[in-house]
Amino acid sequence: MTPVQIAALVIFIGVMALIVSEKIHRTLAALLGAAIILISGIVPFDQALTHIDFNTLGVLVGMMLFVAVLRPSGLFEYIAIRAAKLAKGDPWLIMVALIVITALLSALLDNVTTVLLIGPMTFMICRELKLDPVPFLITQIIASNIGGTATLIGDPPNIMIGTAAGYSFVDFLAIDGPVVVIVLLATIVCFRFLYGRRFAVDSREREAIMALDENEVITDHALLVKGVVMICLVTLAFVLHGVLHLESSVIALSAAALMMLIGQQDVEKTIAGVEWATIGFFGGLFIVVGGLAETGLIEQVALFLVDITAGQELIALLVVLVASAIISMILDNIPFVATMIPVLMTMQANGVDVTPLWWALSLGACLGGNGTLVGASANVVLSGISNREGYPLTFLAYLKVGFPLTVLSIVISGIYLVLRF
């Protein structure tokens, strides 16, 4: 390797090590890495900008703004209470209801935003039932990553893959959607054996749940109605964005602007509701990975994969799926996917049919994020909320549940991909 390649690789490994160790905030780690890449001249500033995926950033910012406007309406609290009452206060049925709600919301919104909404609802319900919320939170982390796998906008890696490969909302729903349903059903069955008989709730707690008035949590009826209508329109727009010839970021940002206009919320507070640390993390990381691309390291990795798979599409598919899952258990799946996208594009330029590999990367990275507590952004966010509420969610406690379920989901995905492609 050349000195420049070594420097780019050292910077990348250093950033990854800081992210895993959590010695400093991951956003700071990514921005420091980007700064070193630029200051050292490994990648010129103008060239570095070309490596930033502005479509991905636009979707994230747009959906975060959209939810920030809608949050004060009480819609999400209403959904949680309504689900608990429909379950007649039965803890297992409430858990299933929250799993399904989390998966559906994660498919329509991004999964980080979903867990930020679902977490507080879970604590409210568990307080009424006098139950430990940790098992509920574990199931929601896993459900959020499964549900987010189904659509273009559900999980950041899918946004990145869709942008790079040119896949639409409908493409993700058609390819990833069926296997996500199977994985979710299999996961719920496993949760039944793990948690189904662990909850003991007497009649008083159930009566407390049934006594909750879901209508009281709706603080702004007009905003709620506007929000529901906009959610339907935005979902339709994402489904049709290929026909409309609009980038997903244009739809998300347009929806956010319109929601801010008709929602009549404080604009500055709404903008402050965006997870800007996440956006900064993405921006810095794209530049760090751009350093690997500009120095030719990514092309070398791609050629290595071409050699070891020897043109065998089945082997390449399984290698990408399993490697994506394993690495996404250890690292956040975002930096891994950011690294793999140019690898697959280079493989394609060398004559390899990478269509199945895009889907292997999507399923492996998104579902693999369930393997450990640091595997995906949603995991870290919800475990942080749990710790602040006084219910520590430890790495080991999560690993005992998340890892075996991830293995199951990857096995199901492998069988599905082989049959499909």
N, C-alpha and C positions, 0 to 999 in steps of 0.2 A: 504493500500500500504506500501511497505517496504521503508526504508530511501533512498535506492539506486534508487528505482523507482521514488520517489518524486523528488530526485535530477535531474534525467534524464528528468522528465517532466518539472520541473522549467527551466532548461536550454533550452529545446525546446520552451516553451512558451516565454521565454525571447528573443530568436533569432527571433521568429515570430513577437513579439511586435516591435523589432528594425526594422525589414524589413517593416512592415506596417507603422510605424511612420516616416520612412526615416530620422531618426535623424543621423544615420551613413549609409555609403554605405552598401547595402545588402551583398556584398561579404565579407566585414569586419565583419559583424554580424555573417555570417555563419562560417567564419574561427575562430572567437573568441569562438563561441559555440563549435566547434570541438576541439579547444585547451583545453577548460575547461573539456570536456568529457575525453580527453586523460590524462591531468595532474591529474585529480581527480581519475583516475583509474577505472572509470565506465566501460570503454571498453579498453582493452589492445591494444597497437598499432597494433600488428599483426592481431588481430581480427577485428580492425577497418578497415583495408585495404580490408577485405573481403566484407565489406558493400559498398565500392565504386564501382559504375557501370562503369567500364572502357570501356565497349562497347559504352555506351551513350557518354562518354567524347571523345572517339575516333571518333565517327561520327561527333560530333560538331566541333572538331579541324580540321578534314579532310575537311569538307565542307567549313569551314571558310577559310582555306588555299587555297582551290580550287578557291573560289570566289575572294580572294585577288590577286591571279595571274591573273585572267581574267578581273578584274575591269578596268585596264588601257587601255584595247582594245577599249573601247567606245561602246561595244555591248549593254549595258543596256540603254544608252542614245539614241542610234540608235532606239531601240525598242519603246521608249517613243515618240520620234519625229514622227516616222513612224505611230504610232497609232493615234496621234493627227491629222496628215495630212489625214489619211484615214477617220477620223471623220469630215473632212472638217472644222475643227476649232469650231465645235459645242460643247459647254461646257458639256452638258449632255452626249453626245456620247463619249466625251473624258473621262468623269468620269467612264462610263461603261467600256470603253476599259482598263483604269487603274485598275479597280476592277478585271476584268478578268485576266489581266496580273499578278497582285499581287497574286491572288488566284492560278494561274498556277505555278508561280515561287515558291510560298510558299509550294506547293506540291512537287516540285523537289529539292528545297533548304530548309534550315530551315527558318522560318518566320522572325526571327530577321535579318538575312542577307538580306532577301528580302526587308524589310522596309528600311534598310540602303541604298539599291540601288534605291528604288522607290522614297523615300522622296526628294532627290535633283532634280530628274526629274520633280516631281510635282511642285516644286517651280519655276523651269525654265519655264514650260508651263503656270502656273498661272501668272507669271510676264508678259509674252507676252500678255495674255488675260486680264490683269488688274483685276484679280479675287482674292477673299479671298481664300487662299489654305486650310483653316481649314476644311470645309466640305469635300474636297477631301481627306484630311488626315484621317478624321474619317472613311470614307468609306474604305480606304485602311487598316487601323488597323483591322477593322471587317473582310474584305476580306482575310487578311493574316492569321487570326486565323481560318477562315472557310476552306480556301484552305489547310492549314497545317494539318487539321484534317484528310484529305483524305489518307495520306500515312504514312509509317513508319518513314520517315526522315523529314516530314514537320514540326512537332512540337515536342519539347523535351519530353513532356509526352508520346508521341507515341513511341519514341525511347526507353524510359524506360519500357513501357508496353510490347513492342515487345521483348525486351531482356529478361524480366522476364517470359513472358508467352510462348515464343518461336514462336511468330507470324512473318510471312515474309512480305515483301513489297506487295506481291500479296494478302495476307490475308487482310491487311488494305485497299487496293484498292477495294477488293471485298465486304467487310463488311461496312466500313465507306464511301467508295466512292459514292455509290448511294444516300445516305441521304445527303451528302455534296452538291451534285449537286442540290438537291431539296431545301436545305436551302439557297444556294447561289442565286438561281433563285427567291425565295421568298423575300430574302433580297434586291435584285436589284429592285423588284417591289415596295417595301417599300421606297427605296431611290428615286424612281421616284416621289412618292407623296411628299417626304420631300424636295427634291432638284431640281426636274425636271424643274420647271418653275421659279426658283429663279435667274437664271443667265441671265444677260443682257450684251451682247457683240455686239459691232457694227462691221461694215465691215472692219474697219482698223485693229482691233485686229485679226480678222480671217485671213486677208491677211498676217499679220505678222507671224502667225503660218504656213500658206501655203508657205511662203517664206523661212522658215528654211530648210537648206540642211542637211538631216540626214547623208549624207556621210561624211560631214566635222567633225563630232564628232568621227568618227572611226580613231583612232590614230595609230593603229597597225593591219593591215589587216591579216597578218600571224597569229598573236595571236588570233584574232577573229575566224578564220577558225579552228584553233586547238581547241579553246574553245568549239565551237559548236559541233565538232566531239566528244570531250571528254564528253560533257554533254549527248549526245546520248548514248555513251558507258557506262557511269556511271549509267544512268537510267536503261539501259538494265541489267547491272550487279546487281543492286538492285532488279529488278524484278525476276532475276534468282538466287538470292543468296541462296535460299533454295536448288535448284538443284546443285549449285556449292559447297555447304557445306562450305560457307565462311560467317563469321560474317559481319554484315553491317559496323562495324568499320574498318575491314580489307579492304573492298572495298573503303570506304571513304578516308582512309589514303593512300592507294595505288594510288588512283586517284590523290590525292593532290601531292604526290611525283612525279608522272609521269608528272603532269601539271607543277610543278615547274621546272622539267628537260627540257621539250620541250618548256615551255613558256619563258625561258631565262630572267626571271625577277630577280631583286635583292632579294636574299633569305632572308636576314635580314629584309628588308622592308616588305616582304611577311609575315614572321613570326610575325612581329610587328602588322600586320593587323588582327591577331586573337583577338577576344574579350576574352582576358585572364581573365578579371574580371568575366565573365560569367562562365568560366571553374572553376575558384577558388570557386565561389559560389556553383556550383554543388558539388565539392569535399568536401567542408566543410559541406554542408547540408547532404550529404550521411552519414557522420560520426555522425552528430547530430541525425539523424533518426535511425542510427545503435544503438545508446544508448537506444532508446525506445525499439528496437527489443531485444537487449541483456538482458534487465532487465525484459522482459516478458510483458511489457505494451501493445505492439501491439497484442500479442496473446489474451490478455484480451478483447481488443476492438473487435477482430475478433469473439470471443465467444459470446460477447454481441450482435453483428449483427446477428449471427446465431440464438440466442434466440429470438430476437424481430421479425425476419422474419419468425420464426417457420417453416423453411423449404419451405416456399412459394417463389418459384423462381420469380414470377411476382412482388411480394412486394419487394424482395431483389433487383431486377433490377431497379425498380423505385426509391427505396431509394438511391441506389448508384448513379444513374443518377442525381437526383435532388440535393442530398447532394454535389456531385462533382461540380455541376454548381454553387450552392450558395456559397460554400467555395472558389471556384476559382474566384468568383467575388471579394471577400474580400482579399484573399491572392494570391500571384503569384501561378499559378497552378503547378509549379514544386515541391515545398515542399509538397504540398498536395498529389500529385501522389506518391512521394517518400515515404510518410507515408502509403498510401493505398495499395501499392504493397505487402508488407509483410502481411498486413491484409487479402487480398484476398488469398494469398498463404497459410496462416494459415487456412482460412475457407475451402480451397480445401483439406487440410490435415485432416480436420474434416468431410469430406464426402460430402461437398456441391459442386454442379456443378457450377463452377464460370465462365464458358465460356461466357455466356451473360453478366456477370458482368464486364469482361475485356473491352468489347465494350461500356458498359454503362459508365465506368470510363473514357475511351478515349473520347467519345462524350461529356460527362458532363464537364470534366476538360478543354478540348480544346475550346469548344464552350462557356462554362461558363466564360472563360477568357475575352470574349468580354463585359461582364457586366459592368465593371468599368475600369477606366484608370490605375489601378494597378493590373488588373486581369491576365495579361500576359506580358512577357518580351517585346514583340513587341510593346505593347501599351506604355510602359514607354520609350522605345527607340525613337519612332516616335514623341511622345509628347515633348520629350527633344529637338529633332531637330527643331520642330516647335517653341518652346520657344526661342531657340538660333537665329532663323531667324526673330524674332520680331512678331510672330503671336501666342500669348498665347493660348494653348489648355487646358482649365480648366477642373477640375474634374467634375464639375456640367454640363458644356456644353456637355461633352462626355456622361455623365450618362443619359441625356435626350434622347439620340439616342441609345446608346449601351445597356442599360438595357432592354427596351421593345423588341428590336430585339433579344436579348439573350433569353428572355422568349419564344418568337416565335420559335426560333431554338430548344430549349429544348423540347417544346411541339411536334414539328415535329419529333425530335429524339425519344421521348418516344413512339409515335405511331409507328414509324418505327421498333424499337426494339421489341415491343410487337408483331407486325405482323411477324417479322423475326424469333423470337425465341419462 
